[in-house]
Amino acid sequence: MPPQGNSRRSPEQETLLRAVRIVREHVENALEQGTHILAVPEATPSPPRSSPAASPTASTVETALNLFTPSELRTANTLEAVRAVLGDCQRCKLCTSRTQIVFGVGNPKAELMFVGEGPGRDEDLQGEPFVGRAGQLLTDIITRGMKLRREDAYIANVVKCRPPDNRNPEPDEIQACLPFLERQIELVRPRVLVALGKVAAQALLGVNTPITKLRGHWHLYRGIPLMPTLHPAYLLRNPADKRLVWEDIKLVISALEKPA
């Protein structure tokens, strides 16, 4: 059954955890590139313990989030407005090889939302998520398995631009794009989220747990029941595991059939 709300992290905890991940990835990537990111200031007296300056958590979080989150995104109240803030995005290196940004598609008030990894070649050319072979399999899951119309769900990806050669998105690319996905989820506010594959599940849950251990169990994303499952592209290579995805999807169907 879907997880109960008493295990939900507070918004402050979610924000702090996300900020820690952003800062960590930012530092690690900078160090890998040989960038000097830390400047040693001149010595100054330490503030008294009672001073507000002794508790920099709020400003640290705000600074970390501002590395990747435009202020306009926080006031974007429609998916169209979020897409406008995204603009001709140049926030990570994926912009140099894409054909076009692949934002999302479907019902803006959907009860069911799927989150994948990133666009592939077909998606990059057509500008819509999940339209290639993996997309056809996802469509079959929705229409034949769940007896829904594809357009009744909302479908998006963690990153909005195709990674070269369909490689996994890198941490800095995920962190640059994640605020836009988070805002999409906030605005759609689905009853159930389905994370398709390792990248989506780990990005939304902030964990490094393998998808094989995450799938088949309910998790919470900011109070929304989330079911991780295997990516359709994986199923094309390993068709015998379709039965595992069907087990996950049956749990999703049961959750959607319950009264809101």
C-alpha positions, 0 to 999 in steps of 0.5 A: 500500500502507498506509504503513510504521511507520517514518514514524510520529511518536512519542507525544511528537511527536503530543502536542506537535503537538496541543498547539500546534494547540490553543493556536494555535486558542485564542489566535486565537479569543480574539483574534478575540473581543477577549479579553485572554488574556495577562497580563504578570507582574511581572519575576522573575529568569530561572532558571538554564539548568540549572534544570528550569523552563528547559524548560517543554515538558511543563507547557505541553503538559499545560496546553494539553491540559487546556483541552479534555481532562477527566482522566476521559477518560484513564481511560475504558476503554470507549466507554460510559465515554467517552460518560459523560465527554462527558455533556451536553456544554457545551464549545463553542457547538454545544451551544446548537443541537443536539437531541442528541449523536451519539456513534458507532455500530457494532462497538466492536472493528471492523477498519474505522472511518469518521470523518465531519465532524459530524451533519446534520439527520437525525442530530441528530434520530435520534442516530446518525451517517450516517442521512440521504441521505449516510448511505445512500450510505455504507451502500451503500459498506459493504454493496454495495461492500465486502460488509460489514455496516454494523454490523461497522464503527464510525462516528463524527464529528469533532464530536458536535453538529450545526453550524447550517445544516450549516456546517463545524465551526469550529476551536474546536468541532473542538478541543473535541470532538477528544479524545473522537474520539481516545479512541474511536479508541484504544479501537476500535483499527481496522486501517484508518481512513477519513476522510470529507471534508476536515474529518475528514482534516485534523483527524486528520492535523493538516494543511491539505492539500486533500482532493483531494490527500490522497485516494487515498494512505495516511497514518498516524494514530498507527500506524493506516493512514488513507485519506482520501476524499471525503465522501458528501454531496459525492458526492450533489452530484457523482455523477461523482466516485463513481469516485474514492471507489471507487478509494480504497475498493478500496485499503481492501478490499485492506488489510483482506484482508491477514493482521492 
